[in-house]
Every structure is written in structure tokens, then in C-alpha cells.
Amino acid sequence: MQLMSTVDVDGLRVDKVVVRFGGLTAVDGQTLTAPRGRITGLIGPNGAGKTTTFNACTGVVRPTSGRVYLFGEDITKLPPQARALKGLGRTYQRMELFDTLTVRENVSLGKEAGMAGRNPFAHFFGRRAQAEQLRRLADSAMEMCGITAFAAQRPADLSTGQRRLVELARCIAGEFPIMLLDEPSSGLDGGETEEFGSILTTLVADRNVGILIVEHDMSLVMSTCDYIHVLDFGKPIFEGTPSEVANSELVRSAYLGTQGDLEELEAADA
């Protein structure tokens, strides 16, 4: 197994994180890095602790032990909003869009929340300049995701795939240097998943962001990720390149009983 250094990285670092809920250990000693300029995967069977790891990274849950660092700064005790202001963005397994707002307004929220949180007075007195900045950021994010034509529509009128792209565009508009994506291909068909993966690789190449992705679609993981961490029953069991993961007997054993994912792992190494 190829291990990565735990020195400070230009991005997110999770160091020996443990999360317990009563007598249940959901995450047991998770260590990973997600630097800028790379797509990092976090995979494992259902119930492996992937979303709990995300929640520990973003401040939704407090680790029982271990630390979380962002650009070398210990953020373990910071609330979610403070972490977002420092550059950590996230999408959710269950989409959180506002159906009463337009697509452009939803996308603008990615940056607007941060503006309001930094300095309320500057937000009030600089509204015209900020409104122009929000428009530019939203338009750029929508163009990158190919949803400009839906700017004036409501998310409720869009397909699942289009809604996923709205959520991604909101994260892009927030200018987060590190983005955590929780099962972003859920509900997408094969063509939409392929398009989504292409957007992610372009985003990393063009804007030097770092992406940590939890995903069950192995075709998306294997085609986009540069490095992958594998969880099973809350424990990290393997890490390496997509090829190393696909060839690992330990990973294959963890996926026994989840035939669809196992077949995708085999196909990735074909």
C-alpha cells in the first residue's frame, strides 16, 4: 500500500480521526489528504463511514479524537460556517437547493453567504459592487457546468442531472479552493455521469481546486480520481492510485457482496 506523507499539504488533511456515536465507532482512525490540483476519492461499501468522515471535515460532527487541518491550520473545533469562510465547500448526498429561487440565485448563494459572514457593514455599503461580482461568479460557474440556459428557471423544473450541476455550480461560485462532493452522481444516467466527470477534471485543471469525492459509481471514481482512499466498517484499509485500488485483493474483499461495484472495479483494470 502506498502511503502519503502526513506533513502539511496545500489543502485538506485529516489526521487519525475517530468519530463515535455512543457505543458505535463510525470512523476509526481515518487519515487522508486532499490537496489542491487533485481529485481524491473516498470509497467503500454502504455504512463504511464515508459521509461521517465528510461531516467531521466540515464541522457537522465533532471528532471524538484526531484533528482536521485546512492549509496547515487546525480547524477541528471550528463550526461549519467558519470552515467555509476559510475555503472549504461542500455538496450533499441529498441536494439542498432552494426551489423558490432561480438557478442563478441558487448559484449566487455560494459566494453571497461568505460575503455576508465576513463583514456585514461592507456587505451593506458595497452592495452594487458585490452584486456585480456575484453575477460574474454565477455566470462563470453556470457556463462551466453548461447550465446557463436554465439561469432564470427554478430548480424544481429541472432534471436530477441538471439539479446536480446547479449544486456543483453553487460550490464553484463560492470560490472554494477545497470542495467535498458527497455522491454527486446519485440519480444521474451514464451520459450525465460522464459529463459530470469531465466538468470536475476541467475544474481542477483550470482553477487548481482540490476535490474530495465520496462516490459509489466506480466508473466516475476510476476515470476522474488521481488518488483513492478506501474505508470499510469505519477503518481505512487501503490507499493508492486507481490502478492500485483496482488490483488490491483487500479492496476486492471489502466489496464482496456488492457485485455491481466489484464488476466496475474489475472493468476499470481491464
Secondary structure, DSSP 4 states (H G I P E B T S, - for coil): -PPPP-S--SEEEEEEEEEEETTEEEEEEEEEEEETT-EEEEE-STTSSHHHHHHHHHTSS--SEEEEEETTEE-TT--HHHHHHTTEEE--SS----TTS-HHHHHHHHHHHHHHHH-HHHHHHTHHHHHHHHHHHHHHHHHHHT-GGGTTS-GGGS-HHHHHHHHHHHHHHTT-SEEEEESTTTT--HHHHHHHHHHHHHHHHHH--EEEEE-S-HHHHHHH-SEEEEEETTEEEEEE-HHHHHT-HHHHHHTTT-HHHHHHHHHHT-
